Amino acid sequence: MARSRSLLQSLRLLSLGLLAGPALAQTPLNLCMENADNVPWILMGGKPGYVQIMMGHVEKAVGFPIKVTPMPWKDCLAGVKSGAIDGAVSASHNKERAEYADYPVNLNGEVDATRRMYRTSYFFYKGKGKALAWDGKVLKAEGLLGAQQGFSVVAQLKELGAKVEDNTPTADEVLKRVAAGKYLAGVVQVNEGDASIAADAALRDAIEKVQPALVEKPYYTMFSKVYTAKNASTARTVWNAILKVRNDAGFKAEVASLTKGSE
C-alpha cells in the first residue's frame, strides 16, 4: 500500500510538472535590438530586415515566444549588462561585452561562429581628397573619425590610435557628417554605407570607400550572464535554432533579396 501511495504521489507530481511546463514556456524571451536601420540586417520601416525575419523563424523553431524590442543600442547593451533584458540580437563579440554576456561557444571554449546570425564588414568612408591611409594593419588619419553610438568598432579604432566621436545612432548621419567636413572619415557597416551612397548623389560626390575593410565580424544573439545563470539550456536552444534557420533553404530564399548573396 505504501508503495502504491508513493507511486500515485509521484504520478501526481509528474502530472503537475507536465502541466506547469507549457505555462512556463509561454513566458516570452525578452531580447532587444538597435532601433535604427542597419541595412539589410535591421529595418525599422514596414518591411522587416534579415534579423527580424530570422528571429521569426527561430521563434517557430524553439516553440516559445521571443519578444525583440527596438531601442537605442547603448540602452540595449545597458539592459543586458544589468540583467533587466535577457539578451540582444545582432551583437558582435568583444571583451567588454563578454564580461556581462554569453555567446555560443564550441568545445574548445571559443566563440562559435557557426551559430552566428550573420557576418558583415566595416569600411572607412572618407571625404574625397582627404588624407587617410589604411593598409589593413596601420591607420594614418590626421583628423576626427565618426562611428555609431555604442558600436564595437569604436574601441578598435582607438586601439589604432584614431580620435573617434560616436554620438549618433545611424550610419546615415555619420556619412552626412563626413560629407559636411565634420569628420575626416566615418566607419560604418558596408551594406549600409554602400546603400546610403547609392541613394544620395550628394554623398556620392563627397565620399569614397577605402579598401580594404577595417574588419569583418560575425554577429550573434548574446544573453545576459544574469539570464544564463538560470537558463543556460534555453540560450543553447536559441543558438542551435539560429544555426538551423540560417542554413535552411527556405529562409535563404526569403532573405535573398536583402542580402544579395552576402552573409
SULGI-V415568 format. One record per helix or strand. SS is the DSSP state (@ for helix, = for strand). FROM is the first residue (numbers start at 1). LEN is the number of residues. If there is no record, write none. Layout:
SS_FROM_LEN, SS_FROM_LEN
//
This chain:
@_2_24, =_29_6, =_38_1, =_42_1, @_50_13, =_66_6, @_73_10, =_87_5, @_95_4, =_101_2, =_105_1, =_111_1, @_113_3, =_118_10, =_132_3, =_139_3, =_144_5, @_153_7, =_163_6, @_171_9, =_185_5, @_190_10, @_201_6, =_207_18, @_225_22, @_249_11
//
